[in-house]
Amino acid sequence: MLKLERGQKLVVATHNAGKLREFKTLLEPFGLELVSAGELDLPEPEETGLTYEENAKIKALAATTASGLWALSDDSGLSVDGLDGDPGIYSARWAGPDKNFDDAMVKVHTSLMEKGAMAPGQRTAAFVAVLCLANPAGETVCFEGRAEGTLVWPPRGNQGFGYDPMFQPKGHMRTFGEMSEAEKHSWSKDKIGLSHRSRAFSEFVKDCCPDD
């Protein structure tokens, strides 16, 4: 199993500022030095995988190869039951080249309306995240987390990013867009996090992070 050390420099394989903020929040207790692939001006690899895990591995391996540092990536998306799992691994692509997630949320909502899916029970969905840690030797390890919920319309809240404003997690009355990062991502060794990323992260911590 791959194991990080306190003070180690780690590339977060993303060009997304929102994801980098989430990783910094989650990794703060472990004394790691984080830098993003965007800050290092690393190229974004083509995501040719057919699963979250495959794409997470592609990104982590590309970042560790280009930087010579250990790399942590994630591949995540929104899987909508009424759309046969779409947009899924193509969640970012539904936002277009400009990453306009307002348009992407409209597309999801419109697609559900076209199927007559208006009741909450017809609008169930899950956020899925797979984290992948890779080292320069090409070794990888992956962890998956899921957050179940319902899609609301219109979107609510301006916190978070992506599809957060239309996703209401199961057992809650507010969307991810209405919750602080601490609410979504807080975790401990004896507490399951709320977000998909924090749930994957809790498994990652057990195996790969230095003792806090």
C-alpha positions as CSV (number, residue, x, y, z in Angstrom):
1,M,0.0,0.0,0.0
2,L,1.3,3.5,-0.9
3,K,1.9,5.7,2.2
4,L,2.5,9.5,2.3
5,E,4.8,11.2,4.8
6,R,4.2,14.4,6.7
7,G,5.7,17.4,4.9
8,Q,5.7,15.6,1.6
9,K,4.9,17.6,-1.6
10,L,1.9,16.3,-3.4
11,V,0.4,17.2,-6.7
12,V,-3.3,17.5,-6.8
13,A,-4.1,16.5,-10.4
14,T,-6.6,19.1,-11.2
15,H,-7.0,22.5,-12.9
16,N,-10.2,23.1,-11.1
17,A,-9.8,25.7,-8.3
18,G,-12.9,24.4,-6.5
19,K,-11.5,20.9,-6.3
20,L,-8.2,22.2,-5.1
21,R,-9.9,24.1,-2.2
22,E,-11.7,20.9,-1.2
23,F,-8.5,18.9,-1.2
24,K,-6.8,21.5,0.9
25,T,-9.7,21.4,3.4
26,L,-9.5,17.6,3.6
27,L,-5.7,17.2,3.8
28,E,-5.0,20.1,6.1
29,P,-4.5,17.9,9.2
30,F,-1.7,15.8,7.6
31,G,1.0,18.5,7.0
32,L,1.3,17.8,3.3
33,E,2.5,20.5,0.8
34,L,-0.1,20.7,-1.9
35,V,0.4,22.1,-5.4
36,S,-2.1,21.7,-8.3
37,A,-1.4,20.5,-11.8
38,G,-2.7,23.9,-12.9
39,E,-0.2,25.7,-10.8
40,L,2.6,23.6,-12.3
41,D,1.2,24.2,-15.8
42,L,0.9,20.5,-16.4
43,P,-1.1,19.4,-19.5
44,E,-4.5,17.9,-18.9
45,P,-4.5,14.3,-20.2
46,E,-7.3,13.0,-22.4
47,E,-9.8,11.1,-20.2
48,T,-10.4,8.0,-22.3
49,G,-11.5,5.7,-19.5
50,L,-15.0,4.3,-19.3
51,T,-15.2,4.3,-15.5
52,Y,-14.4,6.8,-12.8
53,E,-11.5,4.6,-11.6
54,E,-9.9,4.4,-15.1
55,N,-10.1,8.2,-15.5
56,A,-8.7,8.9,-12.0
57,K,-5.7,6.6,-12.8
58,I,-5.1,8.4,-16.1
59,K,-5.0,11.8,-14.4
60,A,-2.8,10.7,-11.4
61,L,-0.3,8.9,-13.6
62,A,-0.1,11.8,-16.0
63,A,0.6,14.2,-13.1
64,T,3.2,12.1,-11.4
65,T,5.0,11.4,-14.7
66,A,5.1,15.0,-15.7
67,S,6.1,16.3,-12.2
68,G,8.2,13.6,-10.7
69,L,6.1,14.0,-7.5
70,W,3.5,11.8,-6.0
71,A,0.1,12.7,-7.3
72,L,-3.5,12.5,-6.1
73,S,-6.4,12.8,-8.5
74,D,-10.1,12.3,-8.4
75,D,-12.6,11.6,-11.0
76,S,-16.1,12.4,-10.0
77,G,-19.5,13.0,-11.4
78,L,-23.3,13.1,-11.1
79,S,-25.1,9.9,-11.9
80,V,-28.8,10.4,-12.4
81,D,-31.0,7.4,-12.1
82,G,-33.7,8.7,-14.5
83,L,-31.1,9.4,-17.1
84,D,-29.6,5.9,-17.0
85,G,-26.6,7.1,-15.0
86,D,-25.8,10.2,-17.2
87,P,-24.0,12.5,-17.2
88,G,-21.8,10.2,-15.1
89,I,-18.1,10.2,-16.2
90,Y,-19.1,12.9,-18.7
91,S,-20.4,15.4,-16.1
92,A,-17.7,18.0,-16.8
93,R,-18.3,17.6,-20.6
94,W,-22.0,18.4,-20.2
95,A,-20.7,21.8,-19.0
96,G,-19.0,22.4,-22.3
97,P,-15.6,23.8,-23.0
98,D,-16.2,26.9,-20.9
99,K,-17.2,24.7,-17.9
100,N,-20.6,26.4,-17.6
101,F,-22.3,24.3,-15.0
102,D,-25.4,26.6,-15.0
103,D,-26.0,25.3,-18.5
104,A,-25.2,21.8,-17.4
105,M,-27.7,21.9,-14.7
106,V,-30.3,23.2,-17.1
107,K,-29.5,20.3,-19.4
108,V,-29.9,17.7,-16.6
109,H,-33.2,19.3,-15.6
110,T,-34.5,19.5,-19.2
111,S,-33.6,15.9,-19.8
112,L,-35.5,14.8,-16.8
113,M,-38.6,16.9,-17.8
114,E,-38.6,15.3,-21.2
115,K,-38.9,12.0,-19.4
116,G,-41.7,13.3,-17.2
117,A,-39.5,13.0,-14.1
118,M,-40.8,15.8,-11.9
119,A,-41.6,14.1,-8.5
120,P,-38.7,13.7,-6.1
121,G,-38.8,9.9,-6.3
122,Q,-38.2,10.2,-10.0
123,R,-35.2,12.5,-9.6
124,T,-32.8,10.4,-7.5
125,A,-29.1,10.7,-8.2
126,A,-25.7,10.1,-6.7
127,F,-22.5,12.0,-6.6
128,V,-19.6,9.5,-7.1
129,A,-15.9,10.2,-6.5
130,V,-12.9,8.0,-7.0
131,L,-9.6,9.1,-5.6
132,C,-6.3,7.7,-7.0
133,L,-2.9,8.1,-5.5
134,A,0.1,7.4,-7.8
135,N,3.9,7.6,-7.3
136,P,6.6,8.1,-9.9
137,A,7.2,4.3,-10.1
138,G,3.7,4.0,-11.6
139,E,2.1,2.3,-8.6
140,T,-1.6,3.4,-7.9
141,V,-4.3,2.8,-5.4
142,C,-7.9,3.9,-5.6
143,F,-10.8,4.6,-3.3
144,E,-14.5,5.2,-4.1
145,G,-17.2,7.2,-2.3
146,R,-20.9,7.8,-3.0
147,A,-23.4,10.4,-1.8
148,E,-27.1,9.6,-2.5
149,G,-29.7,12.3,-2.9
150,T,-32.4,14.0,-5.0
151,L,-32.2,16.7,-7.7
152,V,-34.1,19.9,-7.0
153,W,-35.2,22.7,-9.3
154,P,-34.5,25.6,-9.3
155,P,-30.9,25.2,-8.0
156,R,-30.3,26.7,-4.5
157,G,-27.1,28.2,-3.0
158,N,-23.9,29.6,-4.3
159,Q,-21.4,27.6,-2.3
160,G,-19.5,24.6,-3.8
161,F,-19.2,24.2,-7.5
162,G,-20.5,22.1,-10.4
163,Y,-23.9,20.5,-9.8
164,D,-23.9,21.2,-6.1
165,P,-26.8,23.7,-6.1
166,M,-29.2,21.2,-7.5
167,F,-28.2,18.2,-5.4
168,Q,-30.0,17.7,-2.1
169,P,-28.3,14.9,-0.1
170,K,-30.4,12.1,1.4
171,G,-31.7,13.0,4.9
172,H,-31.1,16.8,4.4
173,M,-33.3,19.8,3.4
174,R,-30.5,21.9,1.9
175,T,-28.5,21.4,-1.2
176,F,-24.7,21.0,-1.3
177,G,-24.8,24.5,-2.8
178,E,-26.3,25.8,0.5
179,M,-23.7,24.0,2.7
180,S,-20.3,25.2,3.8
181,E,-17.2,23.1,2.9
182,A,-16.9,22.1,6.5
183,E,-20.4,20.7,6.5
184,K,-19.9,18.8,3.3
185,H,-16.4,17.5,3.9
186,S,-15.9,17.2,7.7
187,W,-14.9,13.7,8.7
188,S,-13.1,11.9,11.5
189,K,-11.9,8.4,12.0
190,D,-15.2,7.4,13.6
191,K,-17.5,9.6,11.4
192,I,-18.7,9.1,7.8
193,G,-18.5,12.3,5.8
194,L,-21.4,13.7,3.9
195,S,-20.0,14.3,0.5
196,H,-18.9,11.7,-2.0
197,R,-15.3,13.0,-1.9
198,S,-15.1,13.0,1.9
199,R,-16.3,9.4,1.9
200,A,-13.7,8.3,-0.6
201,F,-11.2,10.4,1.4
202,S,-11.9,8.7,4.7
203,E,-10.9,5.4,3.1
204,F,-7.8,7.0,1.6
205,V,-6.8,8.4,5.0
206,K,-6.9,5.0,6.7
207,D,-4.4,3.5,4.2
208,C,-2.3,6.3,2.7
209,C,-2.0,9.4,5.0
210,P,0.6,10.0,7.7
211,D,-0.7,9.7,11.3
212,D,-2.3,13.0,12.4
